[in-house]
Amino acid sequence: MTNMICMPNSPSVGSVIPLLKPFDEDEHQFVSTKRRASPKTILMAEISRRLMRRKLLYNRLHVISIIMCSLGLLGVLLMIINNEIIFSNLFPRSIYICWFIKLFITITTLILIGFIFYYRRLDLDLYAINNSFKHWRIGLNTSKILLTFIEVFVCLIHPVPLPIPFLSKIPYENSTIYNSTSPDYITLDVALGLPMFGRLYLLCRFMMFNSHLVRDAFSQSLGSLNQVSVNFYFLIKTYLQQWPARCLCVFCILLFLISSWSLRACNYKSTIVHISMLDAMWLFIVTFTTVGYGDVTPTTYCGRSVAAITAMIGVLSTALLISVLARKLELSRAEKYVHNFVLNMKLVKDRKHQASNVIKFVLKLWILRRKNQASSNEFLKAQRGLVRSMHFNQQIKQEQKKLVDNCVGMPELIIMQRDTNDKTCENTATLIITKEKIEKIEEKLCQIDQTMIDIQNSLRILANQLAK
């Protein structure tokens, strides 16, 4: 994704769309100033232009992601309302209400598909700017085209407003795709409505564009230098690292609501009536927890498919829940220090006690040996006590070593490495100062040597003059 560069007089999100217009004017101004500027000025102007364009593109993608997420969630909500009206059949003319709802879903779907193509086009521009491409078509490859068509296909599935109730004479209740007596029985609106939950991937894009990790220029630059893509996968891992329990709860609640309603839409009672929402919730719970009491079972292939997916996700979520609980029950660094300090004090006290026992038994053996009672039962008991105390003392030493090893973790190693680096820097500075002092001493010794030579020459000359 792109960087969020802080620049003066930067536009707000609401004024992004009109400000994207002068891109060509900026390029024209850059070309006109290229001839009368130095190479360094041209380079800085090019970098500034690219950063500004990238910021504007990012802001526009942010706005488009919000619109796409709103349209996608609105379509899913209208689909649920449409099916609930059909399930309950409260209104005598519910067929007309449902037709208008499906027509509105179709309109929002077409608008959403248009925004998808526009989003992909801006994303290619952004990719071209990040990689210094001349044109966006250079970054267009097979994988991007395939992802675009997959995204369009996922968002295109929705209940179609056919047949038109004002022109058709076919009863609405007979608009099914299978026979109502077989497990394949499922209405057309449900068959086309359940895949609309795939539009929830737009929430992931919305979260990504509203995260500080993606909007911060420093994190983007740091990720680029370390070859780390700051994308949604990276964002989810950071959220799980910071708030594992919160993320797991939100995921389970969303899965509970979506799967429960899907089971209600797919399953029927013996009278070809959809099961209640409470029964669907109970079916989800016993399936998610892999208990399976059997009092409520899926009656259609659609319900069985949803139940199978729910069971698989339940197994994975249980493993994730265990890891989160294990992490929550783990002692923090401060708690670990307190616990290890208390254990160490207890071991020190036990070691002193065993050491005093060793001294006591040694004195007792010496006294009994002086009294010539080396073969008595009391002498043997003292020997056993001495051996036992020495053995316990060795065990306490080993436990203290293990406790010290358990205390040493990554933070301690980092602190030790930092202290070692500081000591190394201090020693290096001391060696440099010592080397400079030694060089000064050598210079002074050379001066003294030269002075002594001059004195010798002077004395020799003086001696020769006195001899003459």
C-alpha positions, 0 to 999 in steps of 0.5 A: 500500500502507499505511504501517508506523507505529511506535506504542507497545505495537504488536502483533506479527504473531502477535497481529494476528488477535485484536486486530482484534476491538475495531475497533467498540469503538474507534469507540464510545469515539471517539463517546463521547469526541467530545461532551466533548472539544475539536475539536483533541483529537477530530482527534488521536484520530481520526488515532491511531485510523486509524493504529492500524487501518491498522497492524493491517490491514497486519499481517493482510494480511501474515500472509494473504499468507504463508499464500496464498503457502504454499498456492499453492506447495504446490499447484504442488509437489503438481501436479509430484509428481502428474505425475511419478508418472504419467510414471514409473509406478513404483508398481502402484497409483499411480492411488490415490496420484495421486487422493489428491494431487489431492484434497489440491490441491483442498482447498488450492485451496478454502482459497486461494480463501477467503483471496483473498476475505478478502484483497480484503475487508481490502484494501478496508478499507485503501483506505477508511482511506487515502482517509478513506472512511466505508465500504469499499463506496465504494472498490469499483469495476469494476476491483477486482471484475474483478481479484478474479475474474481472481485467483480464476480463475487459482488455481481451475485445478488437476487435478480428482480425477475419476474416482474410482478406487474407483468407476470402472472406466476405466483411468487411462492412457486419461484423456486429452483427445486422440488419442495419435497427433496433436500435440494429445495431452496428458493432462488432468492436464498440461493443468490442471497447467501453468496452476497456475504462474500462482500464482507471482504470490503470490510477488510479493505476498509480496515486497512485504509483506516489503520495507522500502520498503512496511513503512517509514512514512517511505517511504510518506509520502514516496511519498504526498507525491510521488504515487508508488505504492509497489507491486510495480512500484516495488519491482521497479525498485528491486531492478533498480537495486540488484542487477541481476545478482542479480535477472536470475540469479534470474529466469533460474533460475526460468524455466529450471526451470519451462520445462524441466519444462513442456517435459518434460510436453508433449513425447513421444518416438515411443513416447508417452513423455515426454522426460527432464528433461535433454533438456527442459533442453537444449531450453530452452537452445537455445530460450532462446538462439534457437540452435535446433539441431533435435536435440530439437523440440517434438512437441505444440502445448503444447510449441510454445507453451511453446517460443515463450514461452521464445524471446520471453522469451529475446530480452528477457532477452538485451537486459536482460543486455546492459544489465546488463553495460554497467552493470557494465563502466561506471567508477565515480565514483572510477575515472573521477576517477583515469582522467581525472586520469591523462589530464589529466596526460598531456595537460598534459605533451604540451602543454608539450612542444609549447609548447617545440617552438613556442619552439624552432622560432621561435628557429630561424627567427629565427636562419636569417632573421638568417643570410639563409637564409630560402629554404633547406630547413632554414628550410622544415623549421622552418616545417613543424615550427612549424605542426605544433606549433601544430596539435598544441597546439590539438588538445591544448587541445580534448581537455582541454576534452572531458575536463573536460566528461566529468568533469562529471556529475550528482554534480558538478552537484549539488555545484556547485548546493549550493555555489552555494546556500551562497554565495547564503545567505552573500551574503544574510546578509552583505547583511542585516548590511550593511543593518543596519549602514547603518541604524545609520550613518544613525541616527548621522548623523541624531543628529550632524546634530541635534547640529550643529543644536543647537550652531548654535542655541546659538552663535546664542543666545550671539552674540545675548547677546554683542551685547546 
